Amino acid sequence: MDTIFGVPLPALLSQLLLGLVNGSFYAILSLGLAVIFGLLNVINFAHGALFMMGAVVTWMAMHYLGINYWLMLLLAPLVVGCFGMVIERLFLRWIYKLDHIYGLLLTLGLTLLIEGAFRSAYGVSGLSYSTPALLQGGINLGFMFMPKYRAWVVVASLIVCLATWYLIEKTRLGAYLRAGTENPRLVEAFGINVPLMITLTYGAGVALAAFAGVLAAPIYQVSPLMGQNLIITVFAVVVIGGMGSIMGSIVTGLLLGVIEGLTRVFYPEASSTVVFVVMAIVLLIRPAGLFGKEH
């Protein structure tokens, strides 16, 4: 059997694919953070709680209303996105011109409130959510048995990430969004409602987190604390890619998922810290991140 540094090739390829699945979650979550920070200049620490909210809302819809997974891929981001817009209108709109620490502290407080509410209702033991029938089973790749659902997660994440990047970077709407954050008075002169546009932008960033939550529901155990396990790593991904960089978040998220998977093969003890080691190295060499702009 072929080996690389003493590791069987099938085991190595299996970890690469599993790392790519984790990287897909990192990419879509860090993308939502990058959109919110890049366009609104807010460090949204509530992103993990809203990711969790997407998963729990999906479980609630299936458990109480009988709504299927495919419909919740649309409804959960819409529901959580609307909730995010309420947050933006009630709280965040007052701190845009203040230091970043105010946004960080405010969203941290919102995280504790959201997680506390769901923890009081459902506890912390976790809720089961079955894989949709169409995506059950797996594909024999020769070196491993790849679950269909994990393959779907990678494909769906890439489609959403690239569509978001194209919308922001290559369309007129994206140009208005970027201009509205840099020079809102000029954009308002063209008859565009900048405050509404900012509210919708925050809602869209939050909806990306909820979409990731729906994708995660059949893989991870649905729990009010599930966002805590990812949010610190996702923040590290955003910092490495460059705060506010859309493509940087996508590429870095996928890459770090693969690096994490390889680390589990060659040095498992470091798999939970390798992301932060990479972050420290990148910040020493390039403080603005791999794709960030130097000021």
ChimeraX attribute file (.defattr): number of C-alpha atoms within 10 A of each C-alpha:
attribute: neighborCount
match mode: 1-to-1
recipient: residues
	/A:1	6
	/A:2	8
	/A:3	11
	/A:4	9
	/A:5	7
	/A:6	8
	/A:7	13
	/A:8	13
	/A:9	15
	/A:10	16
	/A:11	13
	/A:12	18
	/A:13	15
	/A:14	19
	/A:15	22
	/A:16	21
	/A:17	20
	/A:18	20
	/A:19	22
	/A:20	26
	/A:21	23
	/A:22	23
	/A:23	28
	/A:24	29
	/A:25	27
	/A:26	30
	/A:27	32
	/A:28	29
	/A:29	34
	/A:30	35
	/A:31	31
	/A:32	30
	/A:33	31
	/A:34	31
	/A:35	26
	/A:36	23
	/A:37	20
	/A:38	18
	/A:39	20
	/A:40	23
	/A:41	20
	/A:42	26
	/A:43	24
	/A:44	27
	/A:45	21
	/A:46	29
	/A:47	32
	/A:48	29
	/A:49	28
	/A:50	29
	/A:51	29
	/A:52	29
	/A:53	30
	/A:54	34
	/A:55	33
	/A:56	26
	/A:57	22
	/A:58	28
	/A:59	26
	/A:60	15
	/A:61	17
	/A:62	16
	/A:63	12
	/A:64	8
	/A:65	9
	/A:66	10
	/A:67	15
	/A:68	14
	/A:69	23
	/A:70	10
	/A:71	11
	/A:72	22
	/A:73	18
	/A:74	14
	/A:75	21
	/A:76	25
	/A:77	30
	/A:78	20
	/A:79	18
	/A:80	24
	/A:81	27
	/A:82	19
	/A:83	15
	/A:84	24
	/A:85	22
	/A:86	15
	/A:87	17
	/A:88	18
	/A:89	15
	/A:90	10
	/A:91	14
	/A:92	20
	/A:93	14
	/A:94	11
	/A:95	15
	/A:96	13
	/A:97	10
	/A:98	11
	/A:99	11
	/A:100	15
	/A:101	12
	/A:102	16
	/A:103	22
	/A:104	16
	/A:105	15
	/A:106	17
	/A:107	22
	/A:108	19
	/A:109	13
	/A:110	20
	/A:111	21
	/A:112	12
	/A:113	14
	/A:114	17
	/A:115	24
	/A:116	15
	/A:117	13
	/A:118	18
	/A:119	16
	/A:120	10
	/A:121	10
	/A:122	14
	/A:123	14
	/A:124	15
	/A:125	12
	/A:126	16
	/A:127	17
	/A:128	14
	/A:129	21
	/A:130	12
	/A:131	16
	/A:132	12
	/A:133	9
	/A:134	8
	/A:135	13
	/A:136	12
	/A:137	13
	/A:138	14
	/A:139	11
	/A:140	11
	/A:141	10
	/A:142	8
	/A:143	12
	/A:144	15
	/A:145	12
	/A:146	17
	/A:147	14
	/A:148	16
	/A:149	20
	/A:150	23
	/A:151	17
	/A:152	14
	/A:153	20
	/A:154	20
	/A:155	14
	/A:156	16
	/A:157	24
	/A:158	18
	/A:159	11
	/A:160	16
	/A:161	25
	/A:162	14
	/A:163	12
	/A:164	22
	/A:165	18
	/A:166	14
	/A:167	14
	/A:168	18
	/A:169	16
	/A:170	11
	/A:171	12
	/A:172	11
	/A:173	13
	/A:174	17
	/A:175	13
	/A:176	18
	/A:177	21
	/A:178	18
	/A:179	16
	/A:180	22
	/A:181	18
	/A:182	13
	/A:183	12
	/A:184	17
	/A:185	13
	/A:186	13
	/A:187	18
	/A:188	13
	/A:189	9
	/A:190	8
	/A:191	8
	/A:192	15
	/A:193	13
	/A:194	20
	/A:195	15
	/A:196	11
	/A:197	16
	/A:198	21
	/A:199	21
	/A:200	17
	/A:201	22
	/A:202	28
	/A:203	25
	/A:204	23
	/A:205	27
	/A:206	32
	/A:207	29
	/A:208	30
	/A:209	32
	/A:210	36
	/A:211	31
	/A:212	28
	/A:213	31
	/A:214	29
	/A:215	26
	/A:216	22
	/A:217	25
	/A:218	19
	/A:219	15
	/A:220	15
	/A:221	16
	/A:222	27
	/A:223	22
	/A:224	27
	/A:225	21
	/A:226	24
	/A:227	23
	/A:228	17
	/A:229	10
	/A:230	17
	/A:231	20
	/A:232	13
	/A:233	19
	/A:234	25
	/A:235	23
	/A:236	23
	/A:237	34
	/A:238	32
	/A:239	27
	/A:240	30
	/A:241	27
	/A:242	26
	/A:243	27
	/A:244	27
	/A:245	25
	/A:246	28
	/A:247	22
	/A:248	24
	/A:249	34
	/A:250	28
	/A:251	20
	/A:252	24
	/A:253	30
	/A:254	23
	/A:255	19
	/A:256	25
	/A:257	26
	/A:258	22
	/A:259	20
	/A:260	25
	/A:261	25
	/A:262	21
	/A:263	20
	/A:264	19
	/A:265	17
	/A:266	15
	/A:267	11
	/A:268	13
	/A:269	11
	/A:270	13
	/A:271	16
	/A:272	13
	/A:273	13
	/A:274	18
	/A:275	19
	/A:276	15
	/A:277	12
	/A:278	16
	/A:279	19
	/A:280	16
	/A:281	12
	/A:282	17
	/A:283	15
	/A:284	11
	/A:285	10
	/A:286	16
	/A:287	17
	/A:288	18
	/A:289	22
	/A:290	21
	/A:291	21
	/A:292	21
	/A:293	13
	/A:294	9
	/A:295	4
